[in-house]
Each structure stands twice: as C-alpha cells, then as structure tokens.
Amino acid sequence: MTVNYCIMPQPQGFDCSTLIEEDKKGIEQGTQFKSFGTAYAAAHATRPATIGIVLSSSPLALLAWFVAL
C-alpha cells in the first residue's frame, strides 16, 4: 500500500471558524502528525542508510528507536 502525504498550507483569507467540529479535529490531528509523525520519512528522504547503519551497530540505539516509537 502506498500512502502520499502532501503538506498543504492554509489558503490565504480562509476563515477556520466556519469549519465543522469534525474538520477542526482532522486539522488538529494533521498538525500533530506533521510535528511528531514525519521524522522517519524525513530521515529516509535525506539519508536513507543512516538509520539502518546506526540500528545495526548498536543494541542500545535499537532499544532507543523502539522506545521512541
């Protein structure tokens, strides 16, 4: 399964007060995901081998990786 996540800025002049609660909740979840859920993708986009090298060389790094998830 392929998932695309395109970060889009809020349109200029858009009034968020007109959104329904479900949409506001979705925007909040998207903001949280952007802040906390995209580090893995960013690391692989810039240096895909780095994580594998570090995790395979150190059991402590592997433990830290799983704890951080």
C-alpha positions as CSV (number, residue, x, y, z in Angstrom):
1,M,0.0,0.0,0.0
2,T,1.3,3.4,-0.9
3,V,0.4,6.5,1.1
4,N,1.1,10.0,0.0
5,Y,1.2,12.8,2.5
6,C,1.2,16.2,0.9
7,I,1.6,19.1,3.4
8,M,-0.6,22.0,2.2
9,P,-0.7,25.4,3.8
10,Q,-3.9,27.0,4.8
11,P,-5.3,29.2,2.0
12,Q,-5.0,32.9,2.5
13,G,-8.1,34.6,3.6
14,F,-9.8,31.3,4.8
15,D,-11.8,31.6,8.0
16,C,-11.4,28.4,10.1
17,S,-14.4,29.4,12.3
18,T,-16.7,28.2,9.5
19,L,-15.5,24.6,9.8
20,I,-17.5,21.9,11.5
21,E,-16.0,20.2,14.6
22,E,-15.0,17.0,12.7
23,D,-12.9,19.1,10.2
24,K,-11.3,21.0,13.1
25,K,-10.4,17.8,14.8
26,G,-8.9,16.5,11.5
27,I,-6.8,19.6,11.1
28,E,-5.5,19.2,14.7
29,Q,-4.6,15.6,14.0
30,G,-2.8,16.6,10.8
31,T,-0.9,19.3,12.7
32,Q,0.2,16.8,15.4
33,F,1.2,14.2,12.7
34,K,3.3,16.9,10.9
35,S,5.0,17.7,14.2
36,F,5.6,14.2,15.6
37,G,4.9,11.6,12.9
38,T,7.1,12.5,9.9
39,A,10.6,12.2,11.3
40,Y,11.1,8.7,9.9
41,A,10.1,9.9,6.4
42,A,12.3,12.9,6.7
43,A,15.3,10.8,7.7
44,H,14.8,8.4,4.9
45,A,14.3,11.2,2.4
46,T,17.6,12.7,3.2
47,R,19.9,9.9,4.4
48,P,18.1,6.5,3.9
49,A,21.0,4.3,5.0
50,T,21.9,6.2,8.2
51,I,19.2,4.7,10.4
52,G,20.0,1.2,9.3
53,I,23.7,1.6,9.9
54,V,23.1,3.0,13.4
55,L,20.5,0.5,14.4
56,S,22.5,-2.5,13.2
57,S,25.7,-1.3,15.0
58,S,24.3,-0.7,18.5
59,P,21.7,-2.6,20.5
60,L,21.2,0.4,22.7
61,A,20.3,2.5,19.6
62,L,17.8,-0.2,18.6
63,L,16.3,-0.1,22.0
64,A,16.0,3.7,21.9
65,W,14.4,3.5,18.5
66,F,11.7,1.2,19.7
67,V,11.1,3.2,22.9
68,A,10.7,6.4,20.8
69,L,8.0,4.8,18.7
